[in-house]
Amino acid sequence: MATGLAASTRTLDLRDVALLQLGGMIAAGSEGPMWQRCVGDALDAGWSFDEIVGSLEVLAPSIGLERVVAVAPHLARALGYDVDAALEELDSSAATATRQPRNAS
């Protein structure tokens, strides 16, 4: 967690600081290794996976769906979700579905 906070921010608890940092990263469309640190800080401060993912939903009206869609894979990877494997599974499922014969109605 960030150290050396200004006196005006010392009234914020670690959960607040972690949420603000995460929200800033989402709003800025950040990329790279900072996601791992920021998500780790949020988890260490007591945020659950669902609360962290929910922050995307809360911010969507303010920052737009394009930004949310752009940062979602970064957030998912930082939470340990294998985005690439999930996309491959979707592709595989879609390919299988298109090869299945349709039942005549």
Secondary structure, DSSP 8 states (H G I E B T S, - for coil): ---S--GGGTTS-HHHHHHHHHHHHHHHT--STHHHHHHHHHHHTT--HHHHHHHHHHHHHHH-HHHHHHHHHHHHHHTT--HHHHHHHHHHHHHHHHHS-----
